[in-house]
Amino acid sequence: MRYLETGLWADVRQLPAALQDTVDAAHGVAEAAGVLRGAQRIVATGNGAAYYVAHALWLAGLELGGPPLVALPCGIVAREGFAWQPGDAVLAVSSSGEFRDVVEIAQRSGARPCVAITANADSALAAASDAVVLQQVHSQRAVTHTQALAGAYACGLAVMGGDLEGVVEAAAEAVTEAETWAASLSGLGSPPAAIAVGGGAAWAAALELALMLKEISRIPAEGVETREGATSAMFGLDRGHLMVSLDPDGDPLGDEAVRLCAAAGATTLRFPPAARADARLAPITTLPAAAALAAELALAAGHDVDSPAWTDAYYETARSAT
């Protein structure tokens, strides 16, 4: 299991401790909740993993109540034609606080309330926001976000009034379970394509797994909701392709998706169950297994897990000039 020697996995092993510090500090949570309390609509936005945090918060909000929340990629919200509504507020997610489009959205918010979730209190995003919820990132040896994603989602749930009881213990258990699970992986080779499926908040986790397969393993991948996995996403599968289910054994829709994708010729995997965790915590509890799988596939194909070839091009287009 060569992935155990990567910076990515060192980051994952420190994830529970970073999450503990984030939850304990609750830095800016009360202030942010106050800023958003009177909103008629919350527009949650970010890019990549940060957008998937927003997506997960939208899914969690369907159960938590509160002001309506819509999750959109920052590339849409930053466009001049985006139709803001009276009473809108912005929830902007960026661990660096320097992602170009997210910073521009905050800087152009005017009288529109803006809350930032970031790991950088001195960032351009923090400076442009009315309230800042600060997450803790102990290390980022790899380009891929792990501690940042988990901390940002925990911060967002806290602002929305979600229950974080047991989240740190669930994250620690997920790291241990992922190492045991990954030891059983063999013979996957280098799949030419993959899909990841999950229901509820695990849909956002499936999006993140697909991103990891693309950015770390360099495998074209799609993340979809479970029912889509059993229908439209299944259409393109063939022998040698990979399908990963984030739904627990016994979930009827998850079981059906696995069966149909296997019948299409795909190799199917299921993530280890997070039996003690609230299902809304799936974006956190599935993250270790996602990182382990993506790293193992990357190493098998000869890719650099911690510093992929696309890194410089990404930062050239992503970072703000301010």
KOLBANU-659943 format. One record per residue: z, y, x of N, C-alpha, C in turn; residue in three letters. Coordinates in steps of 0.05 Angstrom, whole numbers, plus 5000, padded with zeros to 4 digits. Layout:
<atoms>
ATOM   n.Z   n.Y   n.X  ca.Z  ca.Y  ca.X   c.Z   c.Y   c.X  residuo
ATOM     Z     Y     X     Z     Y     X     Z     Y     X      ALA
...
</atoms>
This chain:
<atoms>
ATOM   n.Z   n.Y   n.X  ca.Z  ca.Y  ca.X   c.Z   c.Y   c.X  residuo
ATOM  5000  4976  5017  5000  5000  5000  5000  5025  5018      MET
ATOM  4976  5032  5027  4974  5054  5046  4980  5081  5034      ARG
ATOM  4979  5083  5007  4985  5108  4994  5013  5117  5000      TYR
ATOM  5031  5098  5006  5059  5105  5011  5062  5123  5035      LEU
ATOM  5042  5123  5053  5043  5139  5077  5030  5166  5074      GLU
ATOM  5020  5173  5051  5006  5198  5047  5026  5221  5041      THR
ATOM  5017  5245  5046  5032  5269  5038  5035  5270  5008      GLY
ATOM  5014  5261  4993  5015  5261  4964  5039  5245  4954      LEU
ATOM  5043  5221  4966  5065  5205  4956  5092  5217  4965      TRP
ATOM  5093  5229  4988  5118  5243  4996  5125  5265  4976      ALA
ATOM  5105  5279  4966  5109  5299  4945  5120  5287  4920      ASP
ATOM  5108  5264  4912  5117  5250  4888  5145  5241  4890      VAL
ATOM  5153  5230  4913  5180  5221  4916  5201  5243  4914      ARG
ATOM  5192  5268  4921  5210  5290  4918  5209  5304  4891      GLN
ATOM  5191  5294  4874  5187  5306  4847  5213  5307  4831      LEU
ATOM  5228  5285  4829  5253  5287  4812  5272  5308  4822      PRO
ATOM  5275  5311  4848  5294  5331  4859  5284  5360  4852      ALA
ATOM  5258  5365  4855  5247  5391  4849  5250  5396  4819      ALA
ATOM  5246  5376  4803  5249  5378  4774  5278  5384  4766      LEU
ATOM  5296  5371  4780  5325  5376  4775  5332  5405  4780      GLN
ATOM  5322  5416  4802  5328  5444  4808  5315  5463  4788      ASP
ATOM  5291  5456  4779  5278  5473  4759  5293  5473  4733      THR
ATOM  5302  5450  4724  5316  5448  4698  5343  5461  4701      VAL
ATOM  5357  5456  4722  5384  5468  4726  5383  5498  4727      ASP
ATOM  5364  5510  4741  5362  5539  4744  5354  5552  4718      ALA
ATOM  5336  5540  4703  5326  5552  4678  5319  5581  4682      ALA
ATOM  5307  5587  4705  5302  5615  4713  5281  5628  4695      HIS
ATOM  5290  5648  4680  5272  5663  4662  5267  5650  4635      GLY
ATOM  5278  5627  4630  5272  5613  4605  5281  5629  4580      VAL
ATOM  5306  5639  4580  5316  5654  4557  5300  5680  4553      ALA
ATOM  5293  5694  4575  5277  5718  4572  5249  5712  4561      GLU
ATOM  5237  5691  4571  5210  5684  4562  5211  5677  4532      ALA
ATOM  5231  5661  4524  5233  5654  4496  5235  5678  4478      ALA
ATOM  5250  5698  4488  5253  5723  4473  5227  5738  4471      GLY
ATOM  5212  5739  4492  5186  5753  4492  5167  5740  4472      VAL
ATOM  5167  5713  4471  5148  5699  4454  5157  5696  4425      LEU
ATOM  5183  5701  4420  5194  5695  4394  5180  5709  4371      ARG
ATOM  5172  5733  4375  5159  5748  4353  5129  5745  4352      GLY
ATOM  5117  5728  4368  5088  5725  4369  5078  5712  4344      ALA
ATOM  5055  5721  4335  5041  5708  4313  5025  5684  4323      GLN
ATOM  5017  5686  4348  5002  5664  4360  5006  5665  4390      ARG
ATOM  5010  5642  4403  5013  5641  4432  4987  5628  4443      ILE
ATOM  4974  5643  4461  4951  5633  4475  4960  5623  4502      VAL
ATOM  4961  5597  4506  4970  5584  4531  4946  5578  4547      ALA
ATOM  4946  5585  4573  4922  5583  4589  4928  5577  4618      THR
ATOM  4909  5566  4632  4910  5559  4660  4884  5546  4668      GLY
ATOM  4884  5535  4692  4860  5521  4702  4867  5494  4713      ASN
ATOM  4851  5474  4708  4856  5448  4718  4882  5437  4709      GLY
ATOM  4900  5428  4727  4926  5417  4720  4942  5437  4704      ALA
ATOM  4940  5463  4711  4955  5483  4696  4945  5485  4667      ALA
ATOM  4919  5482  4663  4909  5481  4635  4919  5456  4621      TYR
ATOM  4921  5434  4635  4931  5409  4622  4960  5412  4614      TYR
ATOM  4975  5428  4629  5003  5435  4621  5002  5450  4594      VAL
ATOM  4984  5470  4592  4981  5484  4567  4973  5466  4544      ALA
ATOM  4955  5448  4550  4946  5428  4530  4969  5411  4521      HIS
ATOM  4986  5402  4540  5009  5385  4532  5029  5401  4516      ALA
ATOM  5032  5427  4522  5050  5444  4507  5040  5448  4478      LEU
ATOM  5014  5450  4475  5002  5451  4448  5009  5426  4433      TRP
ATOM  5005  5403  4445  5011  5378  4432  5040  5375  4425      LEU
ATOM  5058  5383  4443  5086  5382  4438  5094  5401  4416      ALA
ATOM  5080  5424  4415  5086  5445  4395  5079  5436  4367      GLY
ATOM  5061  5417  4364  5055  5406  4338  5079  5393  4325      LEU
ATOM  5097  5384  4342  5122  5371  4332  5146  5390  4332      GLU
ATOM  5146  5408  4351  5169  5426  4355  5170  5449  4336      LEU
ATOM  5148  5457  4325  5147  5480  4308  5146  5506  4324      GLY
ATOM  5153  5528  4312  5152  5554  4326  5125  5567  4321      GLY
ATOM  5119  5589  4335  5094  5603  4331  5071  5585  4338      PRO
ATOM  5048  5587  4324  5025  5570  4330  5017  5575  4359      PRO
ATOM  5010  5554  4373  5001  5555  4401  4974  5543  4403      LEU
ATOM  4956  5557  4417  4930  5547  4423  4927  5546  4453      VAL
ATOM  4917  5523  4463  4913  5519  4492  4883  5521  4498      ALA
ATOM  4877  5539  4518  4849  5544  4525  4847  5547  4555      LEU
ATOM  4825  5537  4567  4820  5542  4596  4818  5572  4601      PRO
ATOM  4827  5580  4624  4828  5609  4629  4799  5621  4631      CYS
ATOM  4779  5604  4637  4752  5614  4638  4742  5624  4611      GLY
ATOM  4753  5613  4589  4746  5622  4562  4762  5647  4555      ILE
ATOM  4788  5647  4561  4805  5670  4553  4798  5695  4569      VAL
ATOM  4788  5691  4594  4782  5714  4611  4756  5728  4603      ALA
ATOM  4740  5716  4586  4714  5727  4579  4718  5751  4561      ARG
ATOM  4700  5771  4564  4702  5795  4548  4700  5790  4518      GLU
ATOM  4685  5769  4510  4681  5763  4482  4703  5749  4468      GLY
ATOM  4725  5742  4483  4747  5727  4470  4760  5744  4449      PHE
ATOM  4763  5733  4425  4773  5748  4402  4804  5747  4400      ALA
ATOM  4817  5766  4413  4846  5768  4410  4853  5776  4382      TRP
ATOM  4876  5767  4372  4886  5774  4346  4911  5790  4347      GLN
ATOM  4916  5806  4326  4942  5821  4326  4965  5802  4327      PRO
ATOM  4985  5808  4343  5008  5790  4345  5006  5768  4366      GLY
ATOM  4983  5768  4381  4980  5748  4402  4999  5753  4425      ASP
ATOM  5007  5732  4438  5021  5733  4464  5008  5713  4482      ALA
ATOM  5011  5717  4508  4999  5700  4528  5021  5684  4543      VAL
ATOM  5015  5658  4546  5032  5641  4563  5013  5631  4586      LEU
ATOM  5017  5643  4609  4998  5639  4632  5011  5620  4652      ALA
ATOM  4997  5599  4659  5008  5578  4677  4992  5578  4703      VAL
ATOM  5005  5582  4726  4993  5580  4752  5015  5577  4773      SER
ATOM  5016  5554  4786  5038  5550  4805  5037  5570  4828      SER
ATOM  5013  5576  4837  5010  5596  4859  5014  5624  4849      SER
ATOM  5007  5629  4823  5008  5655  4812  4985  5673  4821      GLY
ATOM  4965  5660  4833  4942  5675  4845  4915  5665  4835      GLU
ATOM  4915  5647  4815  4889  5638  4805  4874  5662  4792      PHE
ATOM  4850  5666  4800  4835  5691  4794  4835  5698  4764      ARG
ATOM  4825  5679  4748  4822  5685  4719  4849  5689  4706      ASP
ATOM  4869  5673  4713  4895  5676  4700  4907  5703  4707      VAL
ATOM  4905  5712  4732  4915  5738  4740  4901  5760  4724      VAL
ATOM  4875  5758  4721  4860  5778  4707  4869  5780  4677      GLU
ATOM  4874  5757  4665  4883  5756  4638  4910  5771  4635      ILE
ATOM  4928  5766  4653  4954  5780  4652  4951  5809  4657      ALA
ATOM  4935  5817  4677  4932  5845  4684  4919  5861  4661      GLN
ATOM  4902  5848  4645  4888  5862  4623  4903  5859  4597      ARG
ATOM  4927  5848  4597  4941  5843  4572  4950  5868  4558      SER
ATOM  4954  5890  4572  4962  5915  4560  4988  5913  4545      GLY
ATOM  4988  5919  4519  5013  5917  4503  5018  5889  4493      ALA
ATOM  4999  5871  4499  5002  5843  4490  5023  5829  4508      ARG
ATOM  5044  5818  4497  5065  5805  4514  5052  5782  4531      PRO
ATOM  5062  5780  4555  5052  5759  4573  5075  5746  4588      CYS
ATOM  5077  5720  4586  5097  5704  4600  5083  5687  4621      VAL
ATOM  5093  5687  4645  5082  5671  4667  5100  5647  4673      ALA
ATOM  5088  5624  4678  5102  5601  4689  5090  5597  4717      ILE
ATOM  5106  5600  4738  5095  5599  4765  5117  5591  4784      THR
ATOM  5109  5583  4808  5127  5576  4829  5130  5599  4849      ALA
ATOM  5116  5621  4844  5115  5643  4863  5124  5669  4850      ASN
ATOM  5149  5676  4854  5160  5701  4842  5147  5726  4852      ALA
ATOM  5134  5725  4875  5121  5748  4887  5091  5749  4882      ASP
ATOM  5081  5733  4864  5052  5731  4860  5042  5754  4843      SER
ATOM  5015  5756  4843  5002  5776  4826  5007  5770  4797      ALA
ATOM  5007  5745  4789  5013  5738  4762  5041  5746  4753      LEU
ATOM  5060  5741  4770  5088  5749  4763  5090  5779  4760      ALA
ATOM  5077  5794  4777  5078  5823  4776  5066  5834  4751      ALA
ATOM  5046  5820  4739  5032  5830  4716  5044  5820  4690      ALA
ATOM  5065  5804  4691  5077  5792  4667  5102  5805  4658      SER
ATOM  5109  5802  4632  5133  5813  4620  5157  5796  4626      ASP
ATOM  5153  5770  4629  5175  5752  4636  5163  5730  4654      ALA
ATOM  5179  5720  4672  5170  5700  4691  5189  5676  4690      VAL
ATOM  5179  5653  4685  5194  5628  4686  5187  5615  4712      VAL
ATOM  5207  5612  4729  5203  5603  4756  5209  5573  4759      LEU
ATOM  5189  5558  4769  5193  5530  4774  5198  5526  4804      GLN
ATOM  5210  5503  4811  5215  5497  4839  5196  5476  4849      GLN
ATOM  5183  5482  4871  5166  5463  4885  5178  5459  4913      VAL
ATOM  5189  5436  4918  5202  5431  4944  5181  5427  4966      HIS
ATOM  5158  5415  4960  5138  5410  4980  5111  5407  4966      SER
ATOM  5090  5415  4981  5063  5409  4972  5047  5402  4997      GLN
ATOM  5050  5378  5006  5036  5368  5029  5007  5363  5023      ARG
ATOM  5002  5354  4998  4975  5349  4989  4964  5372  4972      ALA
ATOM  4938  5375  4971  4926  5396  4955  4932  5391  4925      VAL
ATOM  4933  5366  4917  4937  5359  4889  4966  5366  4880      THR
ATOM  4968  5379  4857  4994  5387  4846  5008  5363  4833      HIS
ATOM  5033  5359  4840  5049  5339  4827  5075  5352  4818      THR
ATOM  5092  5361  4837  5116  5375  4830  5110  5400  4813      GLN
ATOM  5089  5413  4819  5082  5438  4804  5075  5431  4775      ALA
ATOM  5060  5410  4771  5053  5403  4743  5078  5395  4727      LEU
ATOM  5094  5378  4739  5118  5369  4725  5137  5392  4719      ALA
ATOM  5141  5409  4739  5159  5432  4735  5149  5452  4714      GLY
ATOM  5123  5457  4715  5111  5476  4696  5114  5466  4667      ALA
ATOM  5109  5440  4663  5111  5429  4636  5140  5430  4627      TYR
ATOM  5159  5423  4644  5187  5425  4637  5195  5453  4630      ALA
ATOM  5185  5472  4645  5191  5501  4639  5180  5508  4611      CYS
ATOM  5155  5500  4606  5143  5507  4580  5158  5494  4557      GLY
ATOM  5166  5469  4560  5181  5456  4539  5208  5471  4534      LEU
ATOM  5221  5479  4556  5246  5493  4553  5242  5519  4538      ALA
ATOM  5221  5534  4545  5216  5559  4531  5211  5554  4501      VAL
ATOM  5198  5532  4495  5192  5526  4467  5215  5513  4452      MET
ATOM  5237  5508  4466  5261  5496  4453  5260  5466  4453      GLY
ATOM  5244  5454  4469  5243  5425  4471  5266  5413  4485      GLY
ATOM  5272  5388  4480  5295  5374  4491  5287  5362  4518      ASP
ATOM  5301  5371  4539  5296  5360  4566  5318  5341  4575      LEU
ATOM  5334  5331  4556  5355  5312  4562  5342  5287  4575      GLU
ATOM  5351  5280  4598  5342  5255  4611  5316  5257  4625      GLY
ATOM  5304  5281  4627  5277  5284  4639  5278  5277  4669      VAL
ATOM  5299  5285  4683  5300  5280  4712  5303  5250  4717      VAL
ATOM  5321  5237  4702  5325  5208  4705  5299  5193  4698      GLU
ATOM  5285  5202  4677  5260  5189  4670  5239  5192  4692      ALA
ATOM  5238  5216  4705  5219  5220  4727  5226  5202  4751      ALA
ATOM  5252  5200  4757  5260  5183  4780  5253  5154  4774      ALA
ATOM  5258  5145  4750  5251  5117  4742  5221  5113  4744      GLU
ATOM  5205  5133  4736  5176  5131  4737  5166  5128  4765      ALA
ATOM  5178  5141  4785  5170  5138  4813  5175  5109  4822      VAL
ATOM  5198  5099  4816  5205  5071  4823  5186  5051  4810      THR
ATOM  5182  5055  4784  5164  5036  4770  5135  5038  4780      GLU
ATOM  5127  5062  4788  5099  5065  4798  5095  5049  4824      ALA
ATOM  5115  5049  4841  5112  5035  4866  5111  5004  4861      GLU
ATOM  5127  4995  4842  5126  4966  4835  5099  4959  4823      THR
ATOM  5090  4976  4805  5065  4972  4791  5041  4972  4810      TRP
ATOM  5041  4992  4828  5018  4995  4846  5016  4971  4865      ALA
ATOM  5038  4958  4871  5038  4935  4888  5021  4912  4876      ALA
ATOM  5018  4913  4850  5003  4891  4837  4973  4897  4834      SER
ATOM  4965  4922  4843  4937  4929  4841  4921  4916  4863      LEU
ATOM  4899  4903  4856  4882  4891  4877  4855  4887  4864      SER
ATOM  4835  4887  4882  4808  4880  4873  4794  4901  4856      GLY
ATOM  4804  4926  4856  4791  4946  4840  4765  4957  4853      LEU
ATOM  4764  4954  4880  4741  4964  4894  4738  4994  4891      GLY
ATOM  4714  5003  4887  4709  5032  4883  4692  5035  4857      SER
ATOM  4706  5037  4834  4691  5039  4809  4672  5063  4809      PRO
ATOM  4648  5059  4798  4629  5082  4797  4636  5103  4776      PRO
ATOM  4653  5096  4757  4661  5114  4736  4687  5104  4723      ALA
ATOM  4701  5122  4709  4726  5114  4697  4732  5131  4673      ALA
ATOM  4748  5120  4655  4760  5136  4633  4790  5131  4632      ILE
ATOM  4804  5152  4623  4833  5149  4619  4839  5157  4591      ALA
ATOM  4856  5142  4577  4861  5147  4549  4891  5148  4544      VAL
ATOM  4899  5166  4525  4927  5168  4517  4930  5182  4491      GLY
ATOM  4951  5175  4476  4956  5188  4450  4979  5207  4452      GLY
ATOM  4980  5226  4433  5001  5247  4434  5000  5262  4459      GLY
ATOM  5024  5268  4471  5024  5283  4496  5011  5268  4519      ALA
ATOM  5009  5242  4516  4995  5226  4537  4965  5232  4538      ALA
ATOM  4954  5246  4517  4927  5255  4519  4924  5275  4542      TRP
ATOM  4943  5294  4544  4943  5313  4566  4946  5298  4592      ALA
ATOM  4963  5278  4593  4967  5262  4617  4941  5247  4625      ALA
ATOM  4926  5238  4605  4900  5225  4611  4880  5245  4623      ALA
ATOM  4881  5270  4614  4864  5291  4626  4872  5294  4656      LEU
ATOM  4898  5294  4661  4907  5297  4689  4899  5273  4706      GLU
ATOM  4902  5249  4695  4894  5226  4711  4864  5227  4717      LEU
ATOM  4848  5235  4697  4819  5237  4702  4814  5258  4724      ALA
ATOM  4829  5280  4724  4826  5300  4745  4833  5288  4773      LEU
ATOM  4855  5273  4774  4863  5260  4799  4841  5241  4809      MET
ATOM  4830  5225  4791  4809  5207  4799  4785  5222  4810      LEU
ATOM  4779  5245  4799  4757  5261  4809  4764  5274  4836      LYS
ATOM  4787  5287  4837  4793  5304  4861  4803  5287  4884      GLU
ATOM  4817  5265  4879  4827  5249  4901  4809  5225  4907      ILE
ATOM  4802  5210  4886  4786  5186  4890  4756  5191  4891      SER
ATOM  4747  5215  4882  4719  5223  4880  4704  5204  4861      ARG
ATOM  4717  5196  4840  4705  5179  4819  4699  5196  4794      ILE
ATOM  4675  5198  4784  4670  5212  4759  4688  5200  4737      PRO
ATOM  4703  5216  4723  4722  5206  4704  4725  5225  4681      ALA
ATOM  4733  5214  4658  4737  5229  4633  4764  5221  4622      GLU
ATOM  4780  5241  4613  4805  5236  4600  4802  5243  4570      GLY
ATOM  4811  5224  4553  4807  5227  4524  4831  5218  4509      VAL
ATOM  4832  5226  4484  4852  5216  4465  4846  5187  4459      GLU
ATOM  4866  5172  4452  4863  5143  4450  4841  5134  4431      THR
ATOM  4839  5146  4408  4818  5138  4388  4790  5143  4399      ARG
ATOM  4788  5166  4414  4762  5172  4427  4756  5151  4449      GLU
ATOM  4777  5140  4461  4773  5120  4482  4762  5094  4470      GLY
ATOM  4769  5088  4445  4759  5064  4432  4732  5068  4419      ALA
ATOM  4722  5093  4419  4696  5099  4406  4678  5113  4426      THR
ATOM  4677  5139  4425  4656  5153  4441  4658  5149  4471      SER
ATOM  4682  5149  4482  4685  5146  4511  4678  5117  4520      ALA
ATOM  4679  5099  4502  4673  5071  4508  4643  5066  4511      MET
ATOM  4627  5083  4499  4598  5078  4497  4585  5076  4525      PHE
ATOM  4595  5091  4544  4582  5091  4570  4593  5071  4590      GLY
ATOM  4613  5055  4582  4625  5037  4600  4607  5012  4606      LEU
ATOM  4610  5003  4630  4594  4979  4638  4611  4963  4658      ASP
ATOM  4601  4941  4666  4615  4923  4685  4620  4939  4711      ARG
ATOM  4645  4936  4720  4652  4950  4745  4665  4977  4740      GLY
ATOM  4662  4989  4716  4675  5014  4710  4705  5009  4705      HIS
ATOM  4721  5030  4705  4750  5027  4702  4759  5042  4677      LEU
ATOM  4777  5029  4662  4790  5042  4639  4820  5040  4643      MET
ATOM  4834  5062  4641  4863  5062  4644  4876  5073  4619      VAL
ATOM  4894  5057  4608  4909  5065  4583  4937  5075  4591      SER
ATOM  4944  5098  4579  4971  5109  4583  4989  5103  4560      LEU
ATOM  4978  5088  4540  4994  5081  4517  5010  5055  4522      ASP
ATOM  5033  5052  4511  5049  5028  4516  5038  5003  4502      PRO
ATOM  5043  4980  4513  5036  4955  4500  5048  4955  4472      ASP
ATOM  5033  4945  4453  5042  4944  4425  5034  4968  4409      GLY
ATOM  5024  4989  4421  5013  5012  4406  4986  5003  4394      ASP
ATOM  4983  5003  4368  4959  4991  4356  4933  5004  4366      PRO
ATOM  4932  5030  4366  4908  5044  4375  4903  5039  4405      LEU
ATOM  4924  5039  4421  4922  5034  4449  4912  5006  4455      GLY
ATOM  4923  4986  4440  4914  4958  4444  4885  4955  4437      ASP
ATOM  4877  4969  4415  4849  4966  4407  4830  4979  4428      GLU
ATOM  4838  5002  4439  4821  5015  4459  4818  4997  4483      ALA
ATOM  4839  4985  4492  4838  4967  4515  4819  4943  4509      VAL
ATOM  4822  4932  4486  4806  4908  4479  4776  4915  4478      ARG
ATOM  4769  4938  4465  4741  4945  4463  4729  4953  4490      LEU
ATOM  4744  4967  4506  4734  4975  4532  4730  4951  4550      CYS
ATOM  4748  4931  4548  4745  4906  4563  4720  4891  4554      ALA
ATOM  4715  4891  4528  4692  4878  4517  4666  4891  4527      ALA
ATOM  4667  4917  4534  4644  4931  4544  4639  4924  4573      ALA
ATOM  4657  4910  4586  4654  4901  4614  4672  4916  4633      GLY
ATOM  4687  4936  4624  4704  4951  4642  4729  4936  4651      ALA
ATOM  4738  4942  4675  4764  4932  4684  4785  4950  4671      THR
ATOM  4805  4938  4658  4825  4954  4644  4852  4952  4657      THR
ATOM  4866  4975  4658  4894  4976  4668  4911  4990  4648      LEU
ATOM  4937  4983  4648  4956  4998  4632  4978  5008  4651      ARG
ATOM  4986  5033  4647  5008  5044  4663  5034  5030  4656      PHE
ATOM  5053  5029  4675  5080  5018  4669  5093  5034  4647      PRO
ATOM  5108  5021  4629  5121  5036  4607  5144  5053  4616      PRO
ATOM  5147  5076  4603  5171  5093  4608  5189  5089  4584      ALA
ATOM  5202  5066  4584  5217  5058  4560  5238  5077  4551      ALA
ATOM  5252  5090  4570  5274  5107  4562  5267  5136  4558      ARG
ATOM  5241  5142  4560  5233  5170  4559  5222  5178  4532      ALA
ATOM  5227  5202  4524  5215  5214  4500  5184  5214  4505      ASP
ATOM  5169  5207  4485  5140  5205  4489  5128  5232  4496      ALA
ATOM  5141  5254  4488  5131  5281  4495  5133  5287  4525      ARG
ATOM  5147  5270  4540  5150  5274  4569  5128  5259  4584      LEU
ATOM  5109  5247  4570  5088  5231  4583  5074  5246  4606      ALA
ATOM  5068  5272  4604  5055  5286  4626  5071  5285  4652      PRO
ATOM  5097  5281  4650  5115  5278  4674  5118  5249  4681      ILE
ATOM  5123  5232  4662  5130  5204  4669  5106  5187  4677      THR
ATOM  5082  5196  4670  5058  5181  4679  5047  5191  4706      THR
ATOM  5057  5213  4715  5046  5226  4739  5048  5209  4764      LEU
ATOM  5071  5195  4769  5073  5179  4793  5052  5156  4794      PRO
ATOM  5049  5142  4771  5029  5121  4771  5001  5132  4774      ALA
ATOM  4995  5155  4763  4969  5167  4766  4963  5173  4795      ALA
ATOM  4983  5184  4809  4980  5191  4837  4976  5166  4854      ALA
ATOM  4992  5145  4848  4989  5120  4864  4962  5108  4860      ALA
ATOM  4952  5107  4835  4926  5095  4830  4904  5110  4844      LEU
ATOM  4904  5137  4840  4883  5153  4852  4883  5151  4882      ALA
ATOM  4907  5151  4894  4908  5149  4924  4898  5123  4934      ALA
ATOM  4906  5101  4921  4896  5074  4929  4866  5072  4928      GLU
ATOM  4854  5083  4906  4825  5082  4903  4812  5099  4924      LEU
ATOM  4824  5122  4930  4813  5140  4950  4813  5127  4978      ALA
ATOM  4835  5116  4985  4837  5103  5011  4818  5080  5014      LEU
ATOM  4814  5065  4992  4796  5042  4993  4767  5051  4998      ALA
ATOM  4761  5076  4990  4734  5087  4993  4732  5104  5018      ALA
ATOM  4754  5107  5033  4753  5122  5058  4756  5152  5055      GLY
ATOM  4768  5162  5033  4771  5190  5028  4798  5200  5038      HIS
ATOM  4799  5226  5044  4824  5239  5052  4840  5246  5027      ASP
ATOM  4863  5233  5023  4879  5237  4999  4891  5265  4998      VAL
ATOM  4900  5275  5021  4916  5300  5021  4899  5325  5023      ASP
ATOM  4876  5323  5035  4859  5347  5039  4830  5339  5034      SER
ATOM  4822  5337  5008  4795  5328  5002  4774  5347  5012      PRO
ATOM  4749  5338  5013  4727  5353  5025  4721  5378  5009      ALA
ATOM  4728  5380  4984  4722  5403  4968  4742  5426  4970      TRP
ATOM  4763  5422  4985  4786  5441  4985  4778  5470  4991      THR
ATOM  4762  5475  5012  4755  5502  5019  4739  5516  4997      ASP
ATOM  4720  5501  4986  4703  5512  4965  4720  5519  4940      ALA
ATOM  4740  5503  4934  4757  5509  4911  4772  5535  4916      TYR
ATOM  4785  5538  4939  4801  5562  4943  4784  5587  4945      TYR
ATOM  4759  5584  4954  4741  5607  4956  4736  5619  4928      GLU
ATOM  4733  5602  4908  4727  5612  4881  4752  5617  4864      THR
ATOM  4774  5604  4871  4797  5604  4853  4816  5627  4857      ALA
ATOM  4820  5636  4881  4841  5655  4887  4834  5683  4879      ARG
ATOM  4854  5698  4870  4850  5726  4864  4847  5743  4889      SER
ATOM  4834  5766  4887  4830  5783  4909  4854  5802  4914      ALA
ATOM  4873  5802  4895  4896  5821  4897  4920  5807  4907      THR
</atoms>
